[in-house]
Amino acid sequence: MTAEAVELAPLDLVFAALLLILNGALSIWLRLGITRSLFIAAIRMVAQLLLIGLVLKYLFAVQSPWLTLGVVLVMVCFAGYEIMNRQDRKLTGWWSYGIGVSTMTFAALTVTLLALSTQIRPDPWYDPRYAVPLLGMMLGNAMTGISLGLNNLLNTVSRERWAVEAQIALGETRDVAMKPFIRRALKTALMPTINSMAATGVVSLPGMMTGQILAGADPIQAVKYQLLVMFLIGGATGIGSVTAIYGVVWRITDPRHRLRLDRISESTGAA
């Protein structure tokens, strides 16, 4: 007998949401100061998911490449804003948003198009049922890696500027002077992906695999799709993080290999 997905009633979701109320109560009791942020995030999540559910239902029905492109552009713009908003220090002007969006979009689109054209091969190739969720996973993970990497790079360079300037004064190029900071930033950017891959299958069953199993798919087939997604995520995060970090290094130095901290804004205390 084939398993079927269980249809959830609104009351089921309300019951599960009580766990967040418990977290809010614990925050008040322990004076963590995150109660308001927790409930705002929960309300925002519900509104966003309900909205995207309606949009995707319509998008899947019409299968328009232009509407799919429009949804992709909205996703990219919001992800770019999140990258910029998560920085303690930002590049001045439009550079912080521009580098974040361009590198994230390049990495996510490249990997998604590769998967759609070689492994998944939907018909048509832009079928939003495949393209939008896959691109969303690539954007989300690339966004996290880029934001962590850039935050680490800008903070450490600002804090340890004298170490960089001392090496440049001794005749080293910016690539050599910045190499320890680049390595540290890249490790920070890739660590969540590495941890996720290391724990997948033993500690946790990823969302895509769990969803397929709950929908009645063969577990081995679900594992294959999850492996494909994890490999793609690793590639997108790596490509995006490397290009973003080197892009910022290029921006905060000049052709004479001088450090330009005037192109970095002061710390905002962002999370």
C-alpha positions in Angstrom: 0.0 0.0 0.0 1.4 3.4 -1.0 1.6 6.1 1.7 -0.3 9.3 1.1 0.5 12.8 2.4 -1.6 13.8 5.4 -3.6 16.9 4.8 -3.1 19.3 7.7 -6.0 21.3 9.1 -5.6 24.8 10.5 -6.1 23.5 14.0 -3.0 21.2 13.5 -0.9 24.3 12.8 -2.3 26.2 15.7 -1.4 23.3 18.0 2.2 23.3 16.7 2.4 27.1 17.1 1.8 26.7 20.8 5.5 25.6 21.0 6.5 29.1 19.9 4.3 30.6 22.6 6.2 28.4 25.1 9.5 29.8 23.8 8.1 33.3 24.2 7.1 32.5 27.8 10.6 31.1 28.5 12.1 34.3 27.0 10.1 36.5 29.4 10.8 34.3 32.4 14.6 34.2 31.7 14.7 37.8 30.5 16.3 37.0 27.2 14.8 40.0 25.5 13.9 38.1 22.3 10.1 37.7 22.8 9.2 40.5 20.5 11.6 39.4 17.8 10.4 35.8 18.0 6.8 36.7 17.5 7.5 39.2 14.7 9.5 36.6 12.9 6.7 34.0 13.4 4.1 36.4 12.0 6.3 37.4 9.1 7.0 33.7 8.4 3.3 32.8 8.3 2.4 35.8 6.1 5.3 35.1 3.7 4.6 31.4 3.4 0.9 31.9 2.8 1.6 34.5 0.2 4.2 32.4 -1.6 1.8 29.5 -1.5 -0.8 31.4 -3.4 1.7 32.8 -5.9 3.2 29.3 -6.5 -0.2 27.8 -7.0 -1.0 30.3 -9.7 2.5 30.1 -11.2 2.4 26.3 -11.5 -0.9 26.5 -13.3 0.1 29.0 -16.0 3.8 28.0 -16.4 4.8 31.4 -17.8 8.6 32.1 -18.2 8.0 35.8 -17.6 6.0 35.3 -14.4 8.7 32.8 -13.3 11.4 35.4 -14.0 9.4 38.0 -12.1 9.2 35.7 -9.0 12.9 35.1 -9.3 13.7 38.8 -9.4 11.7 39.4 -6.2 13.5 36.5 -4.5 16.9 37.9 -5.5 16.0 41.5 -4.3 14.9 40.3 -0.9 17.9 38.0 -0.5 20.2 40.9 -1.4 18.6 43.0 1.2 19.0 40.3 3.9 22.7 40.0 3.0 23.2 43.8 3.5 21.1 43.9 6.6 23.1 41.2 8.4 26.4 43.1 8.2 27.8 44.9 11.3 29.8 47.0 8.9 28.8 47.7 5.3 30.5 49.0 2.2 29.5 52.6 1.6 27.1 53.6 -1.1 25.4 50.9 -3.2 28.4 48.5 -3.1 27.3 46.4 -0.2 23.9 45.6 -1.8 25.4 45.4 -5.3 28.2 42.9 -4.5 25.9 40.8 -2.4 23.2 40.6 -5.0 25.5 40.1 -8.0 27.6 37.3 -6.5 24.6 35.5 -4.9 22.6 35.7 -8.1 25.6 34.5 -10.3 26.2 31.5 -8.0 22.6 30.5 -7.5 21.5 30.9 -11.1 24.6 29.1 -12.5 24.1 26.1 -10.3 20.3 26.0 -10.8 20.6 26.2 -14.6 23.2 23.5 -14.5 20.9 21.2 -12.5 17.8 22.0 -14.6 19.7 21.3 -17.9 21.7 18.3 -16.9 20.2 16.4 -14.0 16.5 17.2 -13.5 15.6 18.1 -17.1 12.0 19.3 -16.7 9.8 20.0 -19.7 9.8 23.0 -20.2 13.2 23.6 -18.7 11.8 26.7 -16.8 9.0 24.7 -15.2 8.4 26.7 -12.0 7.5 23.6 -10.1 11.2 22.7 -10.3 13.0 26.0 -11.0 11.5 28.2 -8.2 12.0 25.8 -5.2 15.5 24.8 -6.4 16.6 28.4 -7.0 15.1 29.3 -3.6 17.3 26.7 -1.8 20.4 27.9 -3.7 19.7 31.6 -2.9 19.0 30.9 0.7 22.2 29.0 1.4 24.4 31.3 -0.8 22.8 34.2 1.1 23.8 32.8 4.4 27.3 31.9 3.4 27.9 35.3 1.7 26.5 37.3 4.7 28.6 35.4 7.2 31.8 35.6 5.1 31.4 39.4 4.4 30.6 40.2 8.0 33.7 38.3 9.2 35.9 39.9 6.6 34.8 43.5 7.2 34.9 43.2 11.0 38.4 41.6 11.1 39.9 44.0 8.6 38.5 47.0 10.4 39.8 45.6 13.8 43.2 44.5 12.5 43.9 47.2 10.0 47.4 47.8 11.3 48.4 44.2 10.4 47.3 44.7 6.8 48.9 48.1 6.5 52.2 46.9 8.0 52.6 44.2 5.4 51.6 46.6 2.6 54.2 49.1 3.9 56.8 46.3 3.7 56.0 45.9 0.0 53.5 43.1 0.0 50.6 43.1 -2.4 47.0 43.3 -1.2 46.5 39.6 -2.0 49.3 38.6 0.3 48.4 41.1 3.1 44.7 40.1 3.0 45.2 36.3 2.6 44.7 35.4 6.3 41.5 37.4 6.5 40.2 35.9 3.2 40.9 32.4 4.5 39.1 33.2 7.8 36.1 34.7 6.1 35.8 31.7 3.7 35.9 29.2 6.5 33.2 31.1 8.3 31.1 31.3 5.1 31.4 27.6 4.4 31.1 26.2 7.9 27.3 26.0 8.1 27.2 24.0 4.8 30.0 21.7 6.0 28.2 21.1 9.3 24.9 20.5 7.5 26.5 17.9 5.2 28.3 16.2 8.1 25.1 15.8 10.1 22.8 14.9 7.2 21.4 11.4 7.4 22.6 10.6 10.9 21.6 13.5 13.1 19.0 15.0 10.8 16.8 14.2 7.8 16.8 17.3 5.5 13.6 19.0 4.6 13.4 18.0 1.0 14.0 14.3 1.8 11.6 14.4 4.6 8.9 16.0 2.5 9.3 13.4 -0.3 9.1 10.5 2.2 6.0 12.0 3.9 4.5 12.3 0.4 5.0 8.6 -0.2 8.2 8.6 -2.3 10.7 5.7 -2.2 13.3 6.5 0.5 16.2 5.6 -1.9 14.9 8.0 -4.6 14.4 10.7 -1.9 18.0 10.2 -0.8 19.3 10.6 -4.4 17.4 13.9 -4.7 18.7 15.1 -1.4 22.3 14.3 -2.3 21.8 16.2 -5.5 20.5 19.2 -3.6 23.3 19.1 -1.0 26.0 19.0 -3.7 24.3 21.9 -5.5 24.0 23.9 -2.3 27.7 23.3 -1.5 28.7 24.5 -5.0 26.4 27.6 -4.9 27.6 28.6 -1.4 31.3 28.2 -2.4 31.0 30.1 -5.7 29.0 32.9 -4.1 31.2 33.3 -1.0 34.5 33.3 -3.0 33.3 35.8 -5.5 31.7 38.1 -2.9 34.8 38.0 -0.6 37.2 38.8 -3.4 34.9 41.4 -4.7 34.9 43.2 -1.3 38.7 42.8 -1.0 39.0 44.6 -4.4 36.6 47.3 -3.2 38.3 48.1 0.1 41.8 48.4 -1.5 42.9 50.5 -4.5 45.1 49.9 -7.5 48.1 51.0 -5.4 47.3 48.2 -2.9 46.4 50.7 -0.2 43.7 49.8 2.4 40.6 52.0 2.0 38.7 51.8 5.2 36.9 55.0 4.2 34.8 52.7 2.0 33.5 50.8 5.0 30.8 52.3 7.2 30.9 52.2 11.0 29.6 49.3 13.0 25.8 49.3 13.3 25.5 46.5 15.8 23.4 44.4 13.4 22.9 40.8 14.2 
